[in-house]
């Protein structure tokens, strides 16, 4: 029998074109051009540095931040890779690239901006889980909670992705988001909220290996009456149970 991990979702929030911050679908008009709004407390100087993907993260996390800084685990299949591509194109044209532009194109760029905006000096981890999907961020967050049981009450999980540029070839494993999206989830080992259980299964899943699509699958799980969600890849799968 595989180990079971019990935890509680204290609060969550999401942003994607056509959805409000609790995941319910809104007006479909101009979905692809919709931009995420920013919390008023984000400094103007910092706002100018935020890409559309970073804006989605800041929007989704606003309702989950709270007054006490917590450890954070972020997960994105590609991060700001589209920014990296634009820099390479600029270099090909013979243009100079600023250090600031480079620093904002690396995979953990958004986490750095986030820590500055919220003055968060807690542990921040950024994952690129590939085919292993969103289960990896839950395992990382649960590991932090168990390791720091007496020093932290909760951990903030942030899942985010955006469509890749058409420049990149189609991947057989399908790690491409259909639209920009961000989902923030604050979890704890106990307390008030939605009790969940996470369990590994040896069952293979050939139909749900896309990391970005798993964000929407989990969002639907949160907003529906479904009590079980199973996601995985060709090696294994993970099952979330509402208790």
Secondary structure, 3 states (H helix, E strand, C coil): CCCEEEEEEEEEEEEECCECCCCCECCCCCHHHCCCCCCCCCCHHHHCCCCHHHHHHHHHHHHHCCCCCCEEEEECCCCCHHHHHHHHHHHHCCCCCCHHHHHCCCCCHHHHHHHHHHCCCCCEEEECCHHHCCHHHHHHHHHHHHHCCCCCCEEEEEEEECCCCCCCCCCCCCCCCCCCEEEEEEEECCCCCEEEEEEEECCCCCCCCCHHHHHHHHHHHHHCCCCEEEEECCCCEEEEEEC
